[in-house]
């Protein structure tokens, strides 16, 4: 009887633990759905697009280099989403109703590169879009909302991606105290399956440990430098930054000169010199030289840290990246400003200012993609066939090229709705080109990057670029006094989807045409009564969230201090017990 009662008690306990035993069909269905949703929410899902290629790179070259291709795939997907929206809501309605007999020039395949000729007269650029398609479809409103989604939606997606990539890391004090153990036990990349890559990983971990020892010695030597030595180092660093300013300023000056030459001098000297608007000098000189500046000048900038004597390799890398990034962004904004100020007075035949700017940026994206592919492929393969040695892939330069080109795509979308398609094709070409270069002529890196798919560092450059782009684009969208893309050579004639008004006026005209209750609701949502309190509420929520985060950070610091104090107390207790004769 004792064994039977024990079995009964065990069965009752099992029934109590089994929460599904007393459920009916509906509650059981709800319980199973909650369990499935909880597992699905915690399960990591990965995009299958180009997954095999990325895994092949990671297995042979490490996750640090694989993060570049994950980042490229992310930008490719972003451009594909933008392309789908622009094509379905703006381009396709215009292409269906477009009057093609107005295209007077013959089509030539070179026009796919420069955006001129029959391509320039088609619906590819800003000037050929109208306010309405038919009687009911407000193309201007769709154009406006897609512009807002392109910039602010992209900003939301980038920030969300950065938030997902932000993983909790160990505190700085523990990193400084346990640097050797952290490097030794957390540096291995478990995605590597290639023998050469694993051997290089071992050498890389050893080199990082040596670099840390060197940095400690170099920092001690820097503190012990004499006043004369410090003055010499500061003078060399000032000279390096002065050289950087000269290189950036020289590139910007050359770009301004090219724009002025193409727009003014060539047009005035067509009869005397014999240059036509379709000549290679006029059409391709600006994008070719612009791309060469962005390719060749960084090679000079990368030599500058050799004279600055930084004790940390990480500091040297960050300063080099900042200089190259500043060069590319300065050249980009210099090109936009010079295009607007110089083309504004030379619009011919009723052309639209937005169309001319859209053609230049479209041409720049296409030529930058082609020249970069030719340059990096030729240089890498020639170096390999000349030395018969595989080189290490320059991850930082590739990231800056990709981010800069995406900046061009964002800037050009306002004047060329097909620009996200060009950006998606450019990203795909970038992925394929760098994949083949890495697989064929590159060796696994010796320097240890963050061995994970964490692309937060790469997304940082992207969000800085997008923030810099949003500011001037907001001026274009909300104003017509500073920049008006619909301006033509005739002062009283405007073209484009927004006619002679501001882009935001399209929404007001659309709402004014609605007489029923949806029009009143939309008008009320766009009024100051809603927008001003909404902005103030968002600011209050952001300040509240910032206060919460600062409080959690302070609590984490206090908790860490308590743990360190407890560790010290335990060490003191162990020492006292050892003195008494008790061995722990």
N, C-alpha and C positions, 0 to 999 in steps of 0.2 A: 504493500500500500504506500510505503514511503516513496518508492521510485515512481509510482503512478501519479502521486500528488506533485512530485517534482516536475514531471513532464507536463502536467496541467498548468502548473505555475509558469513554466517556461513558455508554453503556448500562449498564455494570457499576456505575458510580457511582450512576446512577438506581435500579438495583435494590437497592443497599445502602441508599439513602435511603427506598425504598418498603418500609416494614415489613410491609405486608400481602401482599407478593409470596410469601413463604415460609410463610404461615400456612395451616393446614387449616381445615375448616369450623368446628370447635368453638372453636379459638383466635381465629379471625376474628370469630365471633359474640361472644365475650367481649370482644375488643378494641373492637368497635363499640358494645357496651353500655356499656363504661367511658367511651368518648368521648362517647356520648349523655348519660350521667349527669353527666359533668363539665360539659358545656354547659348541661344542665338546671339543675344546681345553681347555676351562675353567672348564669343568665338571671333577670331580674327579672320576676316575675309579678304582675299587678295584678288586684285583685278587680273583676269587671265590674259589680257592684252600684252604681248611680247614677254610673257612670263618665262618661257624657256630660255630666251636669250639672256635675260637678267640673271637667272639662276646659273647659267653657264659662265657668265662673267664672275659671279660671286664665288663659284666653286674653284675657279682658276686664278682669280686675282683678288678675292676678298670682298667683303661687304662695303668697305670704305669706297672702293672704286665702283661697286655696284650701285651705291647711292646716287651717283651721277645719272645712271640710266633710269633709275626709279624716278628721279627728279625730271628727267626728260620726258618720260612717259606721262607724268602728272601734267606737265605743260601741254603735251600733245592732246591729252584728254580735255583739258580746259579749252583749247582752241577748237577742238571738234564740237564741243557743246555750243560754244559761241557761233561757230560756223552753221550748225544746224538751226539755231534760232534766227540768225540773220538771213539765211537762205529761205527759210519757210515763211517768215513774217515780212521781209522787206524785198529781197532780191527776186524771189520767184513771182510775186504779184506784179512787180515792175517788168520783169522779163516777158511775162505773158502778154501784157498790154502795151509793150513798147512799140513805137512806130519805127520799124527798121529801115523804111525808105528814106529817113533823114540821115542815115549813115552814108556819106558821100565818098569816103576814102576806101580803097581796097584793103582787104585783110592781108597782113604779112606776118609770118611766124615770129619775126623779130619784135613785133608789137606786144607779144606775150612777155617779153623781157622789159621793154621800156614803157608800156602802157600808152603808147601813142597810136596814131593812125585810126583805123576802124575800132580798135579796142578803146581808145580814148573817147570816141564818139558814142560808145555804147553805154549800157547801164552799169559799168564797172565802177564809175566814180560819182562823186557827190552831185555834180551839176545836172545829171539826167534823171534825178528822182523828183517826183512831184508831191504836192501836198496831199492829194487824194488819188486813189486808184478807183476809177468808176465813180459812182455817186455815193457809195456807202462806206468804203474802206478808207480810213484815215491813215495813210502811210506815214505822215509826219508824226503822229502820236506813237506809232509803232517804232519809228526811227528814234524818237526821243527816249522811250522807255528801254530800248535795247542799248542805247548809249549809256544810260544810267546803270543798267545791269552789267554791261561790259566792264565798267570801271569799279563801281561800288559792289557789284556781285562778285567780281574777281577779288576785290579786297576782302570780302567776307570769306570766300573760299580759301584764300591764302592764309588768313588769320586762323581759320578753323584747322587747316593742315598744320600750322605751326603749333597750335594747341594740342593736337593729337600726337605730334612728334615730340612734345616736351615731356620728358620722363623725369621722375624725381632722381636726383643725383646725390651723391654723398656730399656732406658739408665740406666747406673749404678747409676747416681746421683739421678734420680727419684726413683729408687729402694731403695736407702738408705734413702730418705726423706719420701717416702710413703710406707714403708715396711708393716705396719699393714694393710692399706687399700688394698694393692695388695694381701696379704694373705687372707684377709677376703672375697674379692669379686671375686677373680680369682682362688681360690683353689678347687672349687667344680668340681667333675668329673660327667658330665651329662650322661655318658654311664651306670652308676650304676643303677640297678633296684632292687637289693637285699637289704632287710631290714638290715641284719647284716652288709653288706658292707657299707651302708649309715651311720649306727651308728658308725662304725669304722672310717669312713671318717670324721665325726664330731669330734670324739676324736683325730684323727690325726691332723686336722687343729688346734685344741686347743693345742695339744702337740707341734706343730711347733711354734706357737706363744710363748709358754712357753720356748721352746728351744732358740728362738731368744732373749727373755729377759735374759735367762741364759747366752747366748753368749756375750751379751753386758756387763753383770755383770762380767763374767769371763775375758773378754778382759780388763775391767777396773782393775780387781784384778791382772791380769798379768802385767799390766803397773806399778802397785803399789808394786810389789814383791821386796823383798830385794835382794841384790846381792847374799847372801848365798842361798836363795830359787831358784834363777835362775840357779845358778851353779848346784844345786842338780837336777833340771829338765833336764838341758843339759846333765849331766852325765847319767841320766836314758835313755834319748833318744839315746845317743851314744851307751850305752849298748844294747838297743833294736836293733839298726842297726847292731851292732856287732853280736848279736844273729841271725839276719836275714842272715848275710853273712855266719855264721857257718852252718845254716840250708841249705842254697843254696849250699855252697861248699861241705857239707857232702853228699847231694843228688847227686851232680855231680860226686864226688869221687866214690860213690857207683855204679853209672851207668858205669863209666869207668872200675871199677873192674869187674863188671858183664860181660861187653863185652870182656875184656881180658880173663876172666875165661872161657867163653863159646867158644871163638875162639881159644885160645892158650892152656890153661891148660887141657881142656876136650879132645881136639884132641890128645894131647901128652899122656894123662893118660887113654886113652880108654882101652888099654890092661891091665894095672895094676889095675885100679879102676873098670873097667867093665861098664863104661858109654858109650852109643852109641849116634850117632848123632840124633837119633829119641827119646831119653829119654826125660822125662818131664823136667828134670833139664836143659838140653841144649836148648830145644825148647821154653819153656814158662817162664823161670826164669826172663829173662830181661824184657819182657813186663809186667809181673805181678808185679814185684818189682818197675818198672818204674811208673806204674799206682798207686801203693800204696803210693809211694813218693808224687805224685801229689795230692793224696787224703788226706793223714794224715798230711803231713808237713804244709799245709795251716791252719789246725786246731790249730797248735802251733803258727803260724804267727798271727792269729786273736786275740790271747791273749796278744800280745806285746803292743798294744796301751793303755792297762790298766795301764801300768807303765810309760807312756810318758806324761800323763796329758795334752792333747790337749784341748783347750777351745772350739773348733768347732767340732761338730760331722761330718760335711762334710769333714773337713781336715782329720779326723781320718779314714773315709771311703776311701778317695782317696789314702791315704798312704797305707792302707791295700790292696787295689786293686793293687797298683803299686808293692808291695812286692810279692803278689801271682803271678801276671803276670810275674814279673822278674824271679821268681822261675821256672815257667813252660817253659819260653823261654830259660833260661839257661840250663835246663835239656834237652830240645830238641836239641839245637845246640851242647851240650856236647855229646849227643848220636850220632849225625851225624858225628862229628869229630872223635870220638873214633871208630865208625864203619868203617870209611874209612881207618884210619891209621892202624887198627889191622886186618881187614879182607883182606886188600890189599895183605898181605904176606901169606895168608892161603887159597887162592882160589884153589879148588880141581877139578880135572877132566875137565879142560877147562871151568869151570863155569865163568860166567861173573860177574864182580864187580857190575854192575848195577842191576843184578838179585838178588844178595845177599842183597844189600841195599833195593831194592824194597820189598823183602820178609820180612825183619825186620820191615819196616815202615807199610806194610800191616798188619802184625801180631800185631803191636802196636795199630793201629786204631781199629782192631777187638776186641782185649783183653781190651783196654781202654773202649770201648763201653759196653762190657759185664760186666766188673768189676764195672764200674760206675753205671750201672742199678741195679746190685745186691746190691751194698753198699747203694745207696740213697733210694732205695725202702725198704730194710730191716731196715735201721735206722729210717726212717720216720714212717713206719707202726708199728714197735716195740715200738717206743716212744709214739705213739698215743694209742696203746692198753695197754701200761703200765700206762700212766697217765690219759687216757681218756680226754685229752685236745688237741685241735688242735694248731699246732705251725705256726709261720709265715714263709713263703717261702723265702729262701735266694737267692735273685735275682742276686746279684753280683757274687756269686760262680758259678751259672748256666751259666752266660754270659762268664766267663773265661773258663769254661769247653768247651763250644761250640766253642769259638774262638780258643782255643788251638787245638782242634780236627780238625778244618778247616785248621789250619796251618800245621798239619800233612798231610792232604790231598793235599795241595799245594806242599809241599816238596816231597811227594811220587809219584806225578803224572809223574815226569820225568823218573822214573824207573819202574812205574807200571801204564800203561794207563787206567787200570780199577779202579784206585783209586777214581775218581769222583763218580763212581757207589757205591763204599763202603761208600763214604762220604754222598751221598744222603740217603742210607739206615740208616746210623748212625744218620743223622738229623731227619729222620722220627721216629726212635726209641726214640730219645731224646724228640721229641715233644709229642709222645704218653705217655711216662713214666712220664714226668713232668706234663702233663695235668691231668693224673689220680691221681698223688700225690697231686696236688693243689686242685682238686675237692673233694678228699676224706678226707685228713688229714690236710689240711691247712686252716687257717682263713684269712680273708681280712687283709691287712697290716695296721698297725697303723701309720707307718712312711709314710709321703707323698712324693711320687716320682713325677716326672713331669707328670701331668695328661693329657697325649696325646700320640698319636702313634709316636711321634718324636723319632726315633731311632738313632739320631746323636751321642749321648753319647756311644751307643753300637757299632755303626759303627766305632767310633774312635779307639777302641781296634782292630777291624778287619783290618783297614788300617795300623796301626802300625805293626801288625803281617805280613801283606802282604809285606810291605816295607822291613822288616827284612828278609823275605824269598827271595825277588827278588834279593837282592845283591849276595848271594852265588849261586843262580840259574843262574844268568847272567854269573858268572865265569864258571860254568859248560857248559853253552850253547856256550860261545864264546872262550873257551880255552880247550886244551887237555893236557897241561903240568902239571897243578896243580891237576886236577881231570879228569880221563878218565873212564867213565862208561863201555866202551866196553873192558876194559883190562881183560885179562885172565891169567891163570897160565903160559901159554906159551908167551914169550916176543914178538914173531913175529906173534901172532894170536889174532885177535880181533873179536868181535861179536856185534850184535846190528844193528840198522838201519843206523848208521853213520860210521860203520867199524872202520878204524884206524884214521880217521880224526876228525876235530872239527864238531860239529853239524851244524855250519854255512857253512861249506864247501859243504854240501849237496845242498844248493841253487846254489852255483857256478857250481857244476858238472851238475846240472839240466839245467842251462842256457847255459852251454857250449855245451850240446847235441842238442840245438835248433839252426838250421841253418837259419831259416826263420826270418822275421822281428819281430815276438813276442820275439824271443830270444834276438835280439839286443835291443829291448825296455826294457826287464827285466834286461838285463845286464847294460844298461844305468841307470835305476832306482836304482840299487844296487851299483853304482859306487860312488866314493868320490866326483865326480862333482855334484851330486845331494844331497847326504846325508849331507855333510858339510854345504852348504848354507841352507839346510832345517833346520838343528839343530840351526844354528845361527838365522834364521828367527823366529823359535819357541821361542827361548830365548828372542828375541826383543819383540815379541808379549806378552809374559808373563810379561816382565818388564813394558810394556805399560799398561797392564791390572792392574798390581800392583799399578802403579802410579795413575790410575783412581780410584781405590778402596780407596787408601790413601787420595785422594782429596775429595771423597764423605764422607769419615769418618770425615775429618777435617771440611767440610761444615756442617755436622750433629752436630758436637760439637759446632760450632759457632751458629747455629740456636737454639740449646738447651739453650746456654748461653743467647741469646737474649730473648727467651721466659721466662727464669727465671728472667731476669732483668725486663721484662715487668710485670711479676707477682708481683715482689717487688714494682715496681712503682705504680701499681694499689692498693696494700695494703696500701702504704703510702698515696695515694690520698683519700682512704676511711677513713683513720684515720683523715686526715685534715678536711674532710667534717663532720665527727662526732664531731670534736672539735667545728666547726662553728655552729653546731646544726642541720645539715641535716642528717637524718637517712636514710641509704641505705637499 
